[in-house]
Amino acid sequence: TTSLMDASLASYGSNQTTSSIQMVGMSSRLSNANISESTPLTFADRLSESVLPSPLVIHGLATNGGSGPDFSDESIDFFKVIVEEMTKINNFFVGKLAELRILLDEITSTRRNAYRSHHTGGDPSYLLRLRDIYVELAALRSYSELNKTGFYKIIKKYDKTMSENNLETWLPTVEHQSFATTFEPLQLMDAVTNLVSRDKLIEWERFATEQQNRSNDDIFPAVRFFGLTISLLVFSVALIVNFITPNDPIASRCMALLLLVICLWVTEAIPYYTTALLIPALVVLLGVLKDPKDPTKPMSSDVAASFVLNHIFSHTTMLLLGGYTISTSFSRCQLELRFASWLQEQLGNRPLVFILAVMFLGLFLSMWINNHTAPILCTTVILPIVKDLPTDSRFSKALLLGLAFACNFGGMMTPISSLQNVLAVTCLEQSGIQVSFGRWICMSIPFCILSTVLAWILVILVMKPTDVKTVPVIVYERDRQIGRRDSAIIVLSLLTVVLFSAFYYLKGAFGDIGILALCFVAVMFGTGMLSEVDFNSLSWHTLFLVGGGNVLGKAIESSGLLGYLSDGITRGLPLANPWLALLVILSFTATVATFISHTVAALILMPLISTIGITLEIPEVVVIGSAFAISAAMALPFSSFPNVNSLLIVDDFQRPYLAVKDFVVTGIPLSMLSVFLIATVGFVLINAIVVHKH
């Protein structure tokens, strides 16, 4: 049925319809007016409340009579999907129609003068805005008509395949949906035509037709050719000039690859995850992996291909998969809506304090789980609020940035909250220095709290989130009781969270936290608590984005590029002044971690940093400070997973809330401030609490 839906339903744009799969709480926030309430409920009698998504859907079910036909289990499953898809189509239609209505009201409210309203030739911007609205309304009308036809063909095809007769029963239900019954798009188009001349209207009709034809014929709709041209130009220059390591062509090619990937991500020339998918292919084609037996030669293509494919999915990827499954489980029980509603009731009238509360939630969840799973869970909580705000809302930007930055700081909190901390403790143990769990927490908690508060202040100063006076109220099914299945889902999810936080003591049994995450995923989907639709709607693009980053980090390591950069920094250290040398090390570590993942930076740099720390005779300060500096690298959206998680949050129309520039303008000063704090406040705390006096 899913493939049939994809083939038959007409999308308003290339992304809008499919994006509705990831909507959280949308149906509960929209009015029930888009479903006819006079429809009999006999078909719903065969379905439990746990099967149907909400009472909103139940009211959309129609039958022929009082008792209704005897539906088979296959029919129940099929029409359950039909109802879910109709709800998604309605949600998008109602939301888009409301958006266009508001835009038109805003334009007309500024044009109260009758002469200016009917004689607009002197105001091109006014005409352009009206034209855009008219074109959107024309597209929305086509969207409505094509989806109505699509549902008709789907049910007709099902009847033919299954030898049943459901079309007559379900056709009234389809015809009662908002997208199939409302004439408001036509009414709004008429309102627009009253504001312009007949010539302009004819021109707009032609423009709307051309736009729709162009969108259908556009071969590369997702490509931004200017950004792509700049990226390829930088890549070509880097290949020709060899300005980093002229004596090592493999490392030079890796540098060119790194610059190409950074440019593609920054300019958004192609979708982020597509760039990540290109990385393994480019690593093999450019030959940037050195042969371990002969470092002067690249790996053979077959060996390199096997290497990159083995590193796309790692234990981090499996952990993220577990985190997304937990998030989906909470959403199924509306747990995130309940918690978000409680948070809104407590701090709804103080939106700036609300941002700080969400940041502390992310900080302490990262402390006990890790800063890969914590931002996913926190995003689940705040998403119903964020999606009630426009994408250009400064409050929503500040909320998402604050959450990302707080989860980055949360990676510093305990020796097991991030890989860099684990490696730091391991390197110190190899040098004969023991750092206890308690000492680490006593040192990290005051530092992270201070850093989070300063990050909150910086985000407020830069983003100025004063456009929201009160946090939107969360509307959901408050009368819905938590059933047995919901209780089981919540218990299993919370148990998994506890096991994640206590994995240090379970490592002997599971070996890797990714195995524990896979066990939870298998239980949730294998028992049917979560469905195949839930599995397909997980953020697979994010997982592949992380996988591409893993391969890029391995390529930088294997090519020797990072070694050249590290050697240059080491030779330039002012060894006569340990504190100044520490500041240089922290700055270098944060810079490297900004351009590659935190995990890869920790794996590559920690052994080198441990050696430098022993040379400077302050190993604890250098190693722990560098682990903190890696977590503090947050200047780019791809510097850390919490940043990536916030970047990929989109509204119901697939429009992002954050852009690369939002991270740059806040992340760069925050990273610099964090490095300075580590070199000052962190220096004092580590020396006072962690360093053993001999």
N, C-alpha and C positions, 0 to 999 in steps of 0.2 A: 504493500500500500504506500510506503514511503516513496519508492521510485515512481509510482503512478502519480502521486501528488506532485512531485518535482516536475514530471513531464507535462502535467495538465494545467497546473495553476499558473496564471500569468502574474509576473512580478511587476510591481510599479517601477522598480529600477533593478539594477543587477544584484543588489544586496538586500533590499528592504524586506522582502518576504521571508527569505531564509534567515534573516537576523532575528525574526520574531521567535525563533526556537529558544533563544537565550534570554527571553524576557522574564524578569523576576517580578511576580506580583502585579503584572500589568492588568490582568483581567479583574483583579480585586479593586483596582483603583479606577476603573472605568464604570460608567453607569450601566445598570442592567437594562436600560432602555433599548439596547441594540439587539436584544433577543425577545421574541414574542413570548409573553407570559400566559397566553391563552392556550398554549399547546398542551395536549394531554401528556401524562407522564407514564404511560403503561410500559414503554420500553425501558424507562429508567428503573422500573420495579425489578428488572432482572440484574441490575447493576448496583453494587454496593457503593457507598460514598467514597470509599478508598480507591475505587477504580476510576470514577469520573474526576476530572480535575477540580471542579467546584460546582456549587449549586447554580452558578451562572450558566454552566454548560447543560445541566439537567433540564433547565427551562427551555433549552433549544431543541430538545428531542421531540419528535413528532411521530404519531402513529395514526392508523386509520380509524380507530374507534375506541370505545371505552376499555376493552380488554386488550386489544392490540394483537398482532401476529405472534407466533411462536418463533422467536429469534434463536438461531443457533449460536454456539459459542464463537464460531468464526465471524458471524455477523456482528456480535457484540464487540469483538476486538476491532473489526474493520470500521464500524460506525463510531466507535470511541475515537479513532484517529480522525474520522471525518469531522466530528464535533470539535476536537482540539484544533484542527486546521481552520475551521470556520471561525472559531474564537480568535485565532491569530490574525486572520484576514480582517475581521471586524475591528480588532484592536488597532491594527495599522491604519485602517480606513478612517476610523473615528479620530484617532490622534492626528493624522495628517490633515483631515478636514478642519479640525479645531485650530491647527497651526495656521492654515491658510486664511481661515476666518479672522483670526486675531491680526494677522498681517494686513489684511484688507481693511479692518477696522482702524488700525493705526494710521494707514495712509489717508483714509477718508476723514478721520478726525482732525487731521492737520490741514484739510482742504474744505473748510466750512464755507468759504466764499463761493457763491454759485458761479461767478464768472471764471474763477481760476479752476473750478472743478470741470467745467465744460470746455474750456479753452486752455489746454495744457501744452500747446506747442512750444512755449518758451521754457519749459522745465523738463529737460531730457531725462534726468534721474527719476522724476516722478513717473514718466512714461515707461522707463525701463523696469521699475519695480512693479507697475501694473502689468506689464507684459509678462514678467516672470511668474506672477501669480496666475495670470490667465493660462499660461502654458502648463503650469502645475495642475490647475483645475482640469484642463483638458486631458492630461495624462491620468489624473485620478478617476475621471469618468470612464476612460478606457479600461483602467485597472478594475473598476467595479463590474463592467459588462463582461470582461474576459474571465474573471474569476467566477461569476455566476454561471457562465457557460462551462467553465472547467469542472465545477462540482456536478453539474448535470451530466457531463460526459463520464466522469469518474464513476458515479453511481450506475449509470447505464452500462458501462463496461463491466462493473462488478456483477450486475444482474446477468449479463450475457455469459460471463465466465463461470459463475456459481449456479446458473440455472435457477435464479430467484426472481422475485418481483418486488423490489423495494423502491423503485423510482417514484411511483405514484404516492407512496407513503412519505418519502423524504422531500419531494419537490416543494410542498408548501413550507417546510422548514427552511430550505435554502432561500426561498423567495421572501421569507420574513426577516432575513438578516439585514442589518443596516446597509451593508455595501450593495445589497440587491434592491433595496426599497427606497432609499432616500433620494430626493431630487435636489438636495442642497448644492452639490457641485454645479448643476445647471443654473440654479438660482444665483449663486455667487458669480458665475460667468455673466449672467444677465446684469448683475450689479456693476460689474467691471465695464460692460459695454455701454452702460449709461454715462460713464465718465470720459469716454473718448469718442472720436469721430468715426464715421463708417469706414473711411479709408484706413485708419489705424487698425480697426477691427479686422478688416480683410488682410492687412499685413501680418497681424498677429496670428490669424488662422493659418496663413501660409508658413509663418515661422514655427508654429507649434507642430505642424505636419512635418516640416523639414527636420526639427529637433528629434521627433520620434523616429523618423526614417534614419537619421544619422546615428542615433543610439543603437538602432538595430544593426546598422551596417558598420559600426565602428569596430575595427579589428582588434585594437589594443585599448580598450576603455580604461584600464587601470594604470596605464603608463603615463608618467609626467615627463615629456620628452626633454624639457629644459634641464631638469635634474639629472635625467639619464645622460644627456650630452655632457654636462659638467663632470659627472662621475667617470665617464669613459675617457674624458680628456685628462683628468687627474691620473687615472690609471695608466694611460699611455705615456704620459710624461714620466711617471715613476718607473716604468719599465725601461725607458730609454736612458734616463739620466743616471740611475743607480746612485743616488745622492746619499744613501745611508751607509751601505757596506759595499764599496766598489770591488772589493776582492772576494766577495762571496755572492755569486749570482743567485744561489738558492734563497739566501736571506733577503736579497734585493727583491726578488719576485714575491716573496712573502710580504714584504713591506708594501709593494704595489697592491697586492691583494687586500691587505688591511686597509689601505687608503680607499680602495674601491668600495669595500663593504661599508666603511664609515660614511662615505659620500652618499651611497645609496640609501642608507638609513636616515641620514640627516636631511637630505632633500626629499625623501619619501618618493623617489622616482618610481619605485614599484612597491607593492605591499611588503611590510617588514618580514613576514614569514617567508615570502618568496625569495627575498635576499638570503635568508638563512638556508633555504633549500638549495640555493646556488653554491653556497660555500663548499660543501663536500665535492661537488663536481669541479669547481675551479681549483680546489686544492690538488686534485688528481691531474687535471689538465695542465696546470702551470708547473707541476713538479716541485712543490715547495716542501715536501717531506724528504728528509735526508735518510740515506741508507745507513742503518746502525753499523754495518760492517765496514762501510767506506763513506765517511761523512762528506767527502768531496763530490759524491754522486747522489742524485735523487733516487728515491725508491722506484722500482718498476711499477708500471701502472696497475697491474693486478694486485701487487702487495699493498700499494697505496690505497686502492679502492677498498680492499678488505679492511685496512686500518681505519679509514674514515667511517665506513658503515658500522663498524663495531663501536664507534665512539659517539654516534648520533644519540643513542639512548643510553643513559647512564643511571646510576642509583638516584641522582637528583631528579631525572625525568620520571622515574617510577614514584618518587616521593610526591612530586607535583600531581601525578595521576591520582594518588591516594587523597591528596588535598582537595582536588576538584570533586572527587567522589563524596568526600565528607560534606563539601559545600552543597552538592546536589541533594544529598540526604537531608540536610537541614532545610533546604528550600522545599522539598517534598512535604515536610511537616509544618511549613510556615514558621519555623523556629526563628529565622532571621527577621521576619516581619514582626514577630512578637517582641524580640529584643530591641529592634530598631524603634518600635513604637514606644517601648518603655523609656529608651534613651531620649526620644523626642519629648515625651511628657516631662522628663526631669529637666532638660536643658533646651527645650524648643525655643524659649524666648531669649536665649543667650547663644546665638549661633557661633560666636567666636570661641566661647568656652566649650561648645559642642565639638568643634574641631579638635580642641586640646584633649577632650575626653576620648575621642576616637583614636587619637595618636597614642595616648597612654594604653588604650586597649590593645592596639597593635604592638606596642613596646613589650607589654608583659605576656601577651600570647607568644610572641617571638622568643621570649625568655624560656618558656616551658615546652614549646613545640619546636619550632625553628622558623627562621625568617623566609622560608619558602612556602610553608603551609599557612602560617599566620595571616599574611596579606590576603590569601584567598578567602579565608573565613571572615575576616574583617570586611572585605569587599562585599561579601554576601549580606552582611548586616546593613551597610550603608547604601547599597545599590537601590533599594526602593526609594530612598530619599533623593539620591543623585538623579534618578531617572524622572523625578518630578520637576527637575530644573532644566532650563535650556542649556545647550552645549557651550554657550559663551558665558555662562554664569561664572563670575569670579569666585563665588562661594564653593561651587562644585569643584573648580580647579584647585582651590586651596585645600579642600577636604581630601581630594585624591593625592595631592602632593604631600600633604602632611602625613597621611597614612603611609605612603611609600618611605618617606624619610624616617618616620618613627620605627618602622619595621627594619630598616637598615641599622639603626641604632640598637634595635633589639637583638641583632646578630652579635652584639658585643657582650650580652648580659651574663651568660654562663659559659663554662668550658665546652659545653656540648650544643650550644644554640646555633653554631655555624661551623663549617669545616675549617675555616682559618683559625678559630679558637682551638679546635681539636689538634691541628697541626702545631700550633704554638706550644701547647702543653707537651706534645710529643717531643718536639725539638728541645725543649728545656729539660725534659726527663732524660733525653740522650746525653745531655751535658751535665747530668747529675744534679739538676735543680728540680725540686718538687713544688708544684703549685696546687694547693688544695682547692676543692670546690668552694668551700666557705670563704677562703681568702679572696678568690676571684670575684664572688658575688659582692662581698663587702667593698671591694674596689670598684666594681663596674656599676652598681646600682646608683650611687650618687653621681657618677660621671654621666651615665645615660639619661638620668632624669634631667640634669642640667642641660645636656645637649638637646634633648627633646623640647624642653621649654624654649631654648634659644632658637631652635628650628621653627617652632610655632610662631615666635615673634617675627622671625625673618620672613616666613611665608605670608603672614598678615601684612607686613610692611611692603612686600613686593607685589603680592596679588591683590591687596586691598579688597577683601571679600565683604564689602559693606552693602552689596546689592540685595542681600537677603536679611530681612529683619526678624523673621521667625522661621524656624526649620519646618518644612512642609509636614503636615500631619499624615501619618501612615494609616491608610484605610485597608482593612483586611477582614476576613470572616471571623470576627471575635466570638461568635457563637459556636464555631466549629470545635468539637471536642477532639482531643487527641486519642485516636483509636489504638488498638493493640499493635497493628503494624507500625504506626507512627512511633509508639513507645519502643518497639524493638529496634527501629531504625535509629532513634535518638540514643538508646543505650549502647548499641554497637558502635556508633560514631564517637560518642564520648569515651568509650572504652579504648578505641583506637587512638584518640588524642592523648589519653593518659599513657598508653603504651609508647607512643612517639616520644613523650617527654621523659619516660623512664627507660629509653632504649639503651642507655649506657649499661644498664644491668641485664639487658636481654640480648646483648650482642653475641654471647656464646651460643644462644639457641638459634637466632635468625641470621647471624652473620652480617647482614646489611639492612639498614632501615628500609631500603627499597623493597626487600622481600616481605617485610611486615606490611608495607603499603599494598603490595600485590595481593596478599592474603585477604585484606579487607575488601579490595575491589572485587575479588573473586566471590567472596561471600555475599556482597550486596547485589551483584548482578546475577550470580548463580542461583540464588534463592528467589529471584523475582521481586525483591523489595524495591529494586530500581530496574527500569525496563531497558530494552534495546534502544528506544528513542533517547532515553537519558544518556546512554553510553555514546551514541552518535553525536549528541549535542555538547559533549565535553569540549574544552578549549584545545583542540588538537593543534590548531595553528600556533598557540603559545608553546606547546610542548616541542614542536619542530623548531620554533624560534630559539628555544633554549638549547636544543640539540645542535643547531647550526653554530651557536656560540661555543659549545663544547669543542666542536671540530676546529673552529678558528683558533681557539686557545692551544689545542694540541699542535696545530700547524706552526704557530708562532714559536712554540717550544722546540719542535723537531727541526725547524729550519735554522735555528741558531740565532734568530733575530733578537729574541729576548736576552740571550747571552751577551750579544754585542752591547745592547743598551745597559744591561746590568754592570758589565765591566767598565763601561764609560762612567757610570755613576760612582762605582767603587773607587776608581782612580781619582775622581774629583772630590772625594770626601775630605773635609777638614779634620783629620784625625787628632790634631792638637787640641781641638775644642769639642769634647764629646757631645755637649748639648746641641751645638750647631750641626755636628755630624748627624745627630738624631733627627733634627728638623729636616735635613736633606734626605735622609732615608725615608722618613714618613711621607715627604712630598713626592718622592720617586715612587714609593709603593702605591700611594693613592692615585697617582697619574697612570701607572700601568694598569691598576685595577679598574680605572675608568673606561679603558678601551677594550679590555677583555673581561671575562666574567670573574666575579670574586673567587669562585672555586678554583678556576685555572690559575689565577694570580697567586692564590695561597699555595697551591701545589708546586708552582715553579719557584716562587720567591722565598718561601719560608726557610728552606735549607741554607740558602745564601745569606739571608738576614741573620740567622742564628750564628753563622760563622763571623759575620761582621760584629754582632753584639758581643761575642767573646773577645774579639780583638779590641773593642772599645771598653771592655771590662764592665759593661752594664747590660748583660744579656737579657735579664728580665724586662727591663724598660724597652729595649730595642725590639725584642720578639713580641711581647704583648702589645706594645705601642703600634707595631706594624700590623698586627692582626686587627687592631681597632681601625687603623688607617685604611685597610682594605674594605672594611664595612662602611667606612665614611666616604668611599668613592661613589658619588651619586650625581655627578655633573651631567651625565647623559642618560637618556631613557633606557639604554641597554647596558648600563653599568652594573645593574643588579636586578634580580628577579622582582623585588618589590616595585622597582621603577617600571619594569616591563608590564607587570600586572596592572598598575594604574594607567599606563599608556594605552593599553588595549581595551579599556572600558569604553563602551560606546552606548549611545542611546538606542531607542527602538527603531530608529531609521539608519543605524549603522554609522552615525556621525560621532567622531571621537570627542571627548571632553578636553583632552590634553594634546598639545603638540610638542614637538621637540624643543621649540624655543621656551616653553614653559619650564621644562627641566633645566635648560641652560641658564636662564636668568636667575633661577633660585638655587639650582644644584651647584653651580660653580662657586658662588660666595659661601654656601653652606659647607661645601667640601673644604675650602680654604680655612673657614672658621673652625671646622672640626679638627683639621690637622694641627692648627695652633692650640686648640684646647688639649689635644693629646700630648703635645710637647710641653704644656704648662701644667694644667690641672691634672692630666693623666700622669705626667711625670712625677708629680708630688704624691698622688694616690698610690701609684705602683711602688714607689720607694718606701712609702710609709706602711703599706699593708702587705705587699707581696714579697718584696726583696728580703732575703734572709741575711741577717747580719752575722758575719763570721768573725 
